[in-house]
Amino acid sequence: MSSFLSKEELDKIGFKSYGKNVLISKMVSIYLPELISIGDNVRIDDFVILSGEITLGNNIHIAPYSALFGGAGGAGIVMKNYSGLSSRVTIYSISDDYSGEFMTNPTIPSNYTNVKKGKVVIQEYVIVGATSIILPGVEIGEGTAVGAMSMVIKSLPEWRICSGMPARVLKERSRKLKELEQQFLNLNNKS
């Protein structure tokens, strides 16, 4: 017995769309699946939460206990090809205002809250380390690696290694993985 959902089970969820070779654990929590698009060769492990507007490209892995809160109404989360999240990563495209000037939480009418929204974009080849948090409106540039336990509160440039609270650039990251992608694609096209 597989721990991943079957094609029939995936069909019943009602995703906006999903591709080939999609492996989603039977222990994933999915909210508003009609707003979620999933590409080819995607694996989502145990105890992940997917909620709201989410677009996942191809060859993506989301490790256990991660949470993607895409919201609805224009915020959303986009993860592009070959990106991945390590365990316990949390991404928010919506967040309450914690200043004390407004009330917080979804049980309060909106005229008493100040919910901040902003699309989160994870570009190709990005890897986000364990227990990191990404806040609304952030874009992580192509090829960037975010170290474990980082808090990403503003956009990060391409091909860097970043870490910290808040995350900051530490050094450049090698682009060799783009060559490896070509080898991978060439090998897969031959079979």
N, C-alpha and C positions, 0 to 999 in steps of 0.2 A: 504494500500500500504506500503510495507516494505521499510525501508531506506537502507537495505543491498542488494547487488547484488544477483540475483537468480542463481541457478545452470546453467541455460542456458547462462546467462550473464557472469558467471565465465568461462564457456567453451570457449566463444568467445574471451576472453582476450588473450589466448595463453600461459598460465603459463607453465613452464617446467613440473611442477606437482602441484597438490593440493589434500588435503585429505578430510575427512568427517567433517561436521559441521563447515565449514569455513564461517565466517561472515565478509564481507568486505563492508564498507560503499560505497554508490554510489558516494560519494564526495572524494574518494581517487584518487590521481594521480599516475599512474603506467607507468614506462618507462622501456623498454627492458624486458617485461614479460617473454620472453623465457629463461631468466637467473634466474628466481625466482621460488623457490620450497617452498611449504607451507604444513605443516603437518595437523593433525587432531585438531579440537577444537581450532581454531585460530580466534580471533576477532581483526579487524583493524578498528578503528573509523575514524570519519570525518577529512578531510583535512590533512591526512597523505600522505607523498611522499615516494614511493618505487621506487628505481632506480638502475638497474644493478644487479650484482651477490649477491643474498640474499637467504639464506636458513633458514627457520623458522621451528622449531620442533613442538611438540604438546603442547596444553594447554598454548598458548601464547596470551598475550593481548598487543596491541600497542594503546596508548591513543591518543586523538586528537592533531593535529598540529605537530606530530613527523615527522622526516625525516630520511630515511636510504639511504645513498648514497654509494652503493656497488661497483660502477665502473664496469669495465670489464677487462679481461685479467689477472686474477689471484689474485686480491685483495679480495674483497668480505666481506660480513657480515654473520655471523652464530649466530643465537639465538637458544639455546637449550631448551629442555622441561621445562615448568613451569617458564619461564623467562618473564619479562614484562618491558614495558617502560611507564612511566607516561607522562603527557602532555608536549609537546614542547621539547622532547628529540631529539637531532640530533647526528647521527653517521656518521662519514666520514671514508671510507677505502682508500680514495684518497684525497690529499690536495696539493695546490700550495705551492711553496717555497716563503715565505714572506720576505726573507732577503734583497731583492733589487738587488740581483745578477742576477735575472732572471725576465722575464715578467710573468704575470699571466693572467689567464682566458682561457676558452676553445676556444676563437676565434683566439688565437695566435698559430702559428705552433710549434710543439713540440721541435724543435731545439732551440727555444728561451725560453723555460720553463724548470722547474725542478719539475715535478709532483712527489710527494712522495706517494707510495702505501704501504699498509700493511693490511693484513686480520684482521678483528675485530671479536673476539669470545666472546660471552656472554654465559657463562656456565649455567647449570641447576640451578634453584631456585634464579636467580639473579633478583633484582628489581632495576631499575634506576629511581631516583627522577626527578621531573619536572624541565624543562629547563636545564638539564645537557647536556654536550657536550662530545663526545668520539672521539678521534683522531685516525688516522691510526696506525695499528700494535698493538693495545691494546687487551689483554685478561683479562676479569673480571672473577675471580675464582668462582667456584661453591659456591652458597649460599651467595654471597656477596651482601650487600645493599649499593647503592650509594645515598647519600643524595642529596636533591634538589639543583640546581644551582651549581653543581660540574663540574669541567673540568678534564676529565680523559686523561692524556697525557702519562701514562705508565701503564703497567699491574698491576692488583691488586690481592692479595692473596685470598684464599678460606675463606669462613665463617667469614667475617669481615664486620663491618659497616665503610664506608669510606665517606668522604665529604671534600669539599674545592676546592680552585683554586690555585694550582693543588690539586686533590683529594689525601688524605692521610688516613691512617688507624687510626680510633678513638678507636675501641674496637672490641671484638669478637661478633659474631652474633649467636643466638640460632639455634640449628639444629632440634628443635622440628617439624618443618614443614615437615621433612622427615617422621616422624611418621604419621603426618596428611595425607601425600600422600598415605601411605599404607592403612589407613582407607578409604580414598576417593576411591582408586582403588578396595578395597574389597567390598565396598558398590555398586560401579558401576558394578562389575562383577556378583553380585547377581541379579541385575535387568535385 
